[in-house]
Amino acid sequence: MWIYIARRLLAIPPLLLAVSFITYLLLWVSPGDYFTRLQDNPAVTQEYLDTLKAQYGLDGGFFKRYFFWLLNATTLEFGYSFKYDLPVFSLLRERMSNTLLLSIVSMIASWGIAIPLGVLAAVQQGRIIDKVCGFIAFFGLSIPRVFYALLAVLFAAKTGWFPTGGMRDNVEWDDFDGWQRFLDVCHHLILPVFVIATAEMASHMRQMRAQMIETLTKDFVRTARAKGLSYWNVVWRHAFGNAINPLVTQFGYSLAALLTGSFLVEVVFSWPGLARLTVDAVFSQDEPLVMAAVMMATLMLVVGNLIADLLLAAIDPRIRLE
């Protein structure tokens, strides 16, 4: 196990290096840069632009600029944002924590609801519960997530039960104590989490149902029933552990999908996460900020896949990763 973990960890730096090179190449071939728009300002001289480019390491060719960025990245100093004139790492640290909060809560909600419902739908196959779960899954998969988000914002605006955007109440936040701040953040989380978790829940529920139906027909399940074990004991202790394996292998991709989906939801709900910062950086061609955001997203995907493999080994002792 430890050999496998070490091997996977050693593969992370080359992967990040390749992703960073491709990303920087795409930024390089895109027309213009952040300082191009400054040329339209008559008050900005060419000497001033040359000074700025030299300051940010943009006065050379592709490889010089890339290695300048790479040198800073190796020390976790991703440079300074062109637009905000602040360290990129400090900008990402706060925004990443907000995005992780939204994604992790959504993942817990989607998996925590989808897995029991999928098992229940498989056990009650063809009955009313199975049909209701099937309708929920169809509803969750057929409507785009952005449309969900817009409907949720409209619902919040019409009823006033939930905030229409943001992460906290900016008016009364300073007057709140710790518990009130926690409740306020939870209140702002409800609608974004509902939107993100709905589509993920529908997908996981359908997969869990299909895997459970297939597993319940296996010989070892019939053998366990023949030995006199109760039905639900067989379902949870024998069938469930085998049926959930395919879902666990998708954990890393599920995390990546959550991050991608949360990007759109963050924009609609004005959630102060990594998405809005990244989108703004792309449109303003803020190279250091875009590069750091891509690296963080790639690292989270790799770590998510590693966690999925470790969870799979913990759930299924037959698997030997070494």
N, C-alpha and C positions, 0 to 999 in steps of 0.2 A: 504493500500500500504506500509506504513512504517513498519507495523508489519511483512509483508511478507519479506521486505528487511532485517529487523533485523534477522528474522528466517534464511534466506539464509546466511547471514554473519556469524551467530553463527555456521552454519554447515561447514564453511570453515576450521577452525582449526582441527576438528577431521578427515576430509578428507585428509588434508595435512599430519597429523600424520600417518594415515594408509598408504598413498603412500610412505612416507619417510621410514617407517618400512619395507615395501615390497622391496623397491629399495635397501635399505642397506642390506637386507637379500640376495638378488640376488648378490650383490657385494661380500658379505661374502662367499657365496658358490662357487664363481668363483675361479679357481686355481690361486694361487700366489697373489702378490700385487705389488705396485709400487716399493717397495724396494727389491723384489726378484731378479730382474735383476742386482742389485748392487752387489749381492753375487758373480757374475762371475768375478768381478773386483778384481784382487789379492791385489790391494792397499787398498781395503776397508775391515776393520776388523769387526769381529762380535760385538765387543764392540761398534763400531761406529754405526752399524746398530741398535743395541739395544737402543742406545741413541736417534737416529732419531725416532724410533717407539714410544719411551716414550714421545718425544717432541710433536708428532702429535697424541698422544692418541691411538696408535695401539698396545700397549703392553699387552692388556688384552683380555678377551673373547668377544663374540658378543655383549652382553648387555652392557658391560662396554664401548666398543667402540661406540656403538650406542648412549648411553646416553651422552657420551662426545661430540659427534657431535650435539645431540639435545640441549644440554646446550648452545653451541655456536650459534645454529640456532635461539633460542628464543630471543637472543639479536641482531639478524641480522648479527652476525659475523660468517660466514660460515667456518671459519678457513682459513688456508693458502694452496694455491695450492702446491702440491708436486713438480710438474714440474717447475712451474714459480716462486715459492717461493714468491708469492705476495698474498695479501688478495683476497679471492675469490669474494667478493662483488664488489671490484673495477674492477676486470676482467669482471664480468658479466654486470656491469652497462653500460660500453661502448658498449659491444657486443650486449646486449639486445636492446639498442636504435637503433643500426643499423638494427637488425632483425625486430624490430617493424616498422621502417621506410619502409623497403621493403614490409612487410606484409600489412601495412595499405594502402600504395599507391596501391598495387596490389588489395586489397579489394575494394577500391574506384573505381578503373578502371573497375574491373570485374562486380561489381553491377551496376555501372553507365552506362555501356554499355548493360549488359544482360537484365536488367528490361525493358528499352524502346524497345529493339529489341524483347523481348518476347511478350510484349503487341502488338507491331506492327504485329508480325507474327500471333498472335491469331486473330486480327482484319481482317487481310488479309489472312485468312486461305485458303490454296489451290492455292494461287496466287504466282507470281514469287518471291515476297518478302519473303513469308513463305518458299518457297523452298530454297532460298539463305540462310536464317537463319538456316534451317534444315541442310544444307550442312556444314555450319560453326560449328554447334553444333556437328555433326558427326565427323568432322575433329578434333575438339578440344578434344573430348572424346576418340577417337580411337588411338591416338598416345601418347605414354608415355611421361611424362613431361621431363624426363632426355634426351630423344631423341630430344625433342624441344630445350633443352638447348644446346646440342652439335651442332645442326644445327645452332642455333643462334651464337654460338662462331665461327663456320666455316664461317658463313656469315660476321661476323665482321672482321675476319682475312682476308678474300678475298677482301672485299670492302674498309676496313679502315674507314668506316663511324662511327663506334661505337667502344668503347674500348672492348677488349676481356675479361677483368676481373678487379677486384678491385672496390673500391668505389670512388677513386679520382686519379687525376694525381699527382703522388708522385714527379715528376720532377719539375713541375712548381707551385705546390700547395702553397708554401711559398710566391711566388710572386703575387698570386691572391689577389684581394680585396674581400670583402664580397659577392658582386653580382656575381663575376666570380666564386667564390667557390660554390655558390648555383647552378649556371648553370652547373658547372663541375659535381657535384653530380647528378643533374638531367640527364645529358648526360650518366653517368654510370648506372643510374636506368632504362633506357629505355628498354634494352633487358631483364634483369631479370624480370621486371614487366610484359613485354609482355608474357614471357614464363609462369609465374605463373598465370597471369590473364586469359590466353587463356582457360585452362582447367576449371577453376572456372566459367568463363563466359559461356562456353558451357553448363555446368550443370544447372546453374541458369536460363539461357535462356529457356531451355527445360521445366523446372519446371514452370516458369512464363507463358509460352505459354499454357501448359496443364491446369493450374489453371484458366487462363483467359478464355479459351474456355469453361470450365465447368461453370464458373461464369456467362458468357454472356447468358447462357441458363436458368438462374434462373428466377423465377416469378417476383422478385422485379426489375430486369432489364427491363423486358417487361412492367411492370407497369410504371416505370420512362419514358420509351419511349412513352407510351400511354398518359402521361401527357403533352407531347409536348417538352420535353427536347431534346436538340441537341444530336446527337450520341456520339460525343467525350466528351461532358459533362457527359453523362451517363457512358462512359468508364472510365474516370479518377476519377470522384467524387463518383461513386456508385460501379462499378465493381472492380476497381483497389484496393480499400481498403480491400475488402474481399478476393481478389485473392492473395494478397501478404502475408497474414497471415502465411501460411505454410512456406514460405521462411524466414520470420522473426524468426520463431521458430528454424530454422537451423543456425542462426547467430553464436551461440557459437561454434557449430561443424564446421562451415565454417572457423572460426578463427583458430581452432585447425588444420583443414586441410591445411590452408594457412601456418601455422607454419611448419607443417610436410613437405609440398611441398617445402617451401622455404629452408628447410635444404638441400635438394638435389641440388637445384639451387644455393645455396650459395657455395657449394663445387665446382660445375662446373665453376661458374663465379668468384671464389676466393673472394667472398663477405665477408668482415670481420665481420661476424655476429656470432650469438650464435651457429649455426650449426657446423662450422669448429672447434670452441673451444670445443664443446661437443664431437664431433667425436674423436678429438685428445685426450680428457680426457678419453674417454672410452678405447681407445687402449692403453693408457699409464697407465690405472687403477688409475687415479687421483681421489680418492674417494670424497674429499670435493668438487671438481669442478663438478663432475657428479651429486652428490646429490643436489647441489644448482641449477644446470641447470634443473633437473627434477622438483624441487619445483617451479621454476619460470614458467615452461611450464604448470604445473598443475594449478597454480594460475591464469594464463592467460585464461585457458580453463574455470575455474569456473566463473571468472569475465565475460567472454564472454557470457556464458549461462545466467547469471543474467541480463546483458545488453539486451540480446535477449528477455527475459521475460518482462522487463520494456518497451522496444520498442513495443512489441505486445500489452501491455495494453494501451499504448499511441495511437496506431493506431486504435485498436478495443475497443470502450468504453463498449461493451457488456461483456468484460472479467472482472471479479472481482477476483483479485488475493487473496484477503483476504478470 
